[in-house]
Amino acid sequence: MKIRALIVDDEEPGRINLRYGLAPHAGWALVAECASAAAARAVLDAQAVDVVFLDIQMPQETGLALARELARRAEPPLVIFATAYNEHAIEAFEVHALDYLLKPFDDQRLAQALERAAAMLEQRQRAAYGRAMRAFAEPAPSWLRQLNVRSVGRIECVQVDEVLWIEAAGNYVELRLAQRRVLHRVPLASLEQHLDPAAFLRVHRRALVRSSEVAALERDADGASQLRLRCGDRVPVSERHLAAVKALLGA
């Protein structure tokens, strides 16, 4: 069966670009194009849709609002945001969008998004995606308690309480757990805004550590400051954050 797609964008050029972008992909079928969230809701109520390409900035009702509503459905469609405003990226991923296309996107970038969606549907990850979406729809805590890590074909739910420290890796972060590392697609600065500052401490431009994991402040062979964590890892400490680390240790 072909993957059933819905395009939701209040601007006609955006709908046309996606329509032409999807056309060469034989495994995909465009079921409808909508210029508003209300029109999209009517389509979704009337027929099955696998993937929604959703603009964020729309009149009357934003794409983010529609995505939050879709999160409450028993089997929500996969959501791929397509928008000209990259400042919405972190919020888009917090509503568990499968991907985020920044306009104008090229054929290669669209193909990557289509491949990711197809892989998730093929590996029957729709149920896991639905659970992640519904977790978002529930009343949210003040700070993140769970990170829904997306990769090709699957979603993994990582509890924030299991994260010992976090290291920046470009536009990704490495979540350091007790036995493994997990790569998560979000910039460190954006993620930090959604973590409890009482639980995590910034110690370097590239590192956040769980405060309860800090064992000692030491100097390396070159005289630079570093933290020794209870898990055995060592994390560099920059001069900018040294005072906060010393305050934590009561030094």
C-alpha positions in Angstrom: 0.0 0.0 0.0 1.1 3.5 -0.7 1.9 5.9 2.1 -1.1 8.4 2.4 0.0 12.0 2.8 -1.8 15.2 3.6 -0.4 18.7 3.0 -1.5 21.5 5.2 -0.3 25.0 4.3 -2.2 28.3 4.1 0.1 29.4 1.2 -0.5 27.9 -2.2 3.2 28.0 -3.3 4.1 25.8 -0.2 1.4 23.3 -1.2 2.5 23.2 -4.8 6.2 22.7 -3.9 5.4 19.8 -1.7 3.0 18.3 -4.2 5.6 18.4 -6.9 8.2 17.2 -4.5 6.1 14.1 -3.6 5.2 13.3 -7.2 8.4 11.4 -8.2 8.1 9.1 -5.1 6.0 6.2 -6.3 5.4 4.8 -2.9 3.5 7.9 -1.8 -0.1 9.0 -2.5 -1.3 12.6 -1.8 -4.8 12.3 -0.5 -5.6 16.0 0.0 -4.2 19.5 0.2 -5.6 21.9 2.9 -5.2 25.6 3.4 -6.2 25.6 7.1 -6.2 23.5 10.2 -10.0 23.3 10.1 -9.9 21.8 6.6 -7.2 19.4 7.6 -9.3 18.2 10.6 -12.2 17.5 8.3 -10.0 15.3 6.0 -8.4 13.5 9.0 -11.9 12.7 10.4 -13.1 11.4 7.0 -10.2 9.2 5.9 -7.0 7.5 7.0 -3.7 9.5 6.7 -0.3 8.2 7.4 1.8 11.4 7.3 0.9 15.1 7.6 3.1 17.8 6.1 2.2 20.7 8.4 3.0 24.4 8.2 3.5 26.0 11.6 2.5 29.6 10.9 -1.2 29.7 9.7 -4.1 32.1 10.3 -6.7 31.3 13.0 -5.0 28.1 14.2 -1.3 27.3 14.0 0.2 24.0 12.9 1.6 23.5 16.4 -2.0 23.7 17.8 -3.2 21.1 15.3 -0.3 18.8 16.1 -1.1 19.0 19.8 -4.7 18.0 19.0 -3.5 15.1 16.8 -1.4 13.9 19.8 -4.6 13.0 21.5 -5.7 10.6 18.8 -5.5 6.8 19.3 -3.3 6.5 16.2 -2.0 9.9 15.3 -0.4 10.4 11.8 3.3 11.1 11.6 3.9 14.8 11.5 6.5 16.5 9.4 6.6 20.3 9.8 7.4 22.4 6.8 7.9 26.0 7.6 10.0 29.1 6.9 10.6 29.8 10.6 13.5 27.8 12.1 13.0 29.4 15.6 10.1 26.9 16.0 12.3 23.9 15.7 12.7 22.9 19.3 8.9 23.4 20.0 8.2 21.3 16.9 10.2 18.4 18.1 8.6 18.7 21.5 5.3 17.9 19.9 7.1 14.9 18.5 7.2 15.9 14.9 9.0 13.2 12.9 11.0 15.7 11.0 11.3 19.5 10.3 11.7 20.9 6.8 12.9 24.5 6.6 11.6 26.3 3.5 12.9 26.4 0.9 14.0 22.8 1.1 15.6 20.8 -1.7 14.7 17.4 -3.2 17.4 15.7 -1.2 16.2 17.0 2.1 12.6 16.0 1.3 13.8 12.6 0.3 15.5 12.1 3.7 12.3 13.0 5.5 10.3 10.6 3.3 12.8 7.9 4.0 12.5 8.4 7.7 8.7 8.3 7.7 8.6 5.2 5.4 11.1 3.4 7.7 9.0 4.2 10.8 5.8 2.9 9.2 7.5 -0.2 7.7 8.9 -1.1 11.1 5.5 -0.7 12.7 6.7 2.1 15.0 3.3 3.8 14.7 2.3 2.6 18.1 5.5 3.9 19.8 5.0 7.2 18.0 1.4 7.4 19.2 2.5 6.8 22.8 5.1 9.6 22.5 2.5 12.0 21.1 0.0 11.2 23.8 2.6 11.7 26.5 3.0 15.2 25.1 -0.8 15.8 25.1 -1.1 15.1 28.8 -0.6 18.0 31.3 3.1 18.8 31.0 5.4 19.1 34.0 7.4 22.3 34.5 10.5 20.5 33.1 11.1 17.7 30.7 10.8 14.2 32.2 11.2 12.2 29.0 13.1 12.6 25.8 11.6 11.0 22.7 14.7 10.2 20.6 13.9 9.8 16.9 16.1 7.9 14.5 15.4 6.1 11.2 12.5 3.8 11.7 12.1 4.0 15.5 11.4 6.2 18.5 13.1 5.5 21.9 11.8 7.1 25.1 14.7 8.1 27.4 13.8 9.1 30.9 15.6 12.3 32.0 16.2 10.7 35.4 18.5 8.2 33.6 20.7 10.9 32.0 24.0 11.4 33.9 25.4 14.1 31.7 25.0 15.6 28.2 27.6 16.6 25.7 27.0 18.8 22.6 27.7 17.3 19.2 26.9 20.0 16.7 23.1 20.2 16.3 22.8 17.0 18.3 23.6 16.1 21.9 25.0 12.8 23.3 22.9 11.7 26.3 25.3 9.8 28.6 23.5 7.1 30.4 24.9 4.5 32.8 25.7 1.9 30.2 25.5 3.7 26.8 25.2 6.9 24.8 22.2 8.1 22.9 22.4 10.6 20.1 19.5 13.1 20.2 18.7 15.7 17.5 18.4 18.9 19.5 21.0 21.7 20.2 22.3 21.7 23.7 21.3 25.3 24.4 17.7 24.6 23.4 17.5 21.4 25.5 19.0 23.2 28.5 16.0 25.5 28.6 13.7 22.6 29.2 15.7 20.8 31.9 15.3 21.4 35.6 18.2 23.8 36.6 18.2 22.2 40.1 19.0 18.8 38.5 21.4 19.9 35.7 24.4 22.3 35.8 26.1 23.9 32.9 29.9 23.3 33.3 31.1 24.0 29.8 29.8 25.4 26.5 29.6 21.8 25.4 28.5 20.0 28.6 25.7 19.8 31.2 26.0 17.4 34.1 23.5 16.0 36.6 24.4 17.8 39.9 24.0 14.7 42.0 26.6 12.9 39.8 29.4 15.4 40.6 32.1 13.7 42.8 35.0 16.1 42.7 36.7 19.1 41.0 40.2 18.2 39.8 43.0 19.5 37.5 44.2 17.6 34.5 47.9 17.3 33.5 47.7 20.7 31.8 46.2 22.4 34.8 42.7 22.7 33.3 39.7 22.2 35.6 37.6 19.0 35.1 34.8 17.2 37.0 35.1 13.7 38.1 31.6 12.1 38.0 30.4 9.2 40.2 30.0 7.2 37.0 33.8 7.6 36.4 33.6 10.0 33.5 35.6 13.2 33.5 34.1 16.4 32.0 35.9 19.7 31.3 34.9 22.8 33.3 35.4 26.2 31.7 36.5 29.3 33.6 33.1 30.8 33.0 31.3 28.1 34.9 34.0 27.4 37.5 32.3 29.5 40.2 29.0 27.7 39.9 30.7 24.3 40.1 32.6 25.4 43.3 29.3 26.7 44.8 27.8 23.3 44.2 30.6 21.6 45.9 30.6 24.1 48.8 34.2 25.1 48.0 
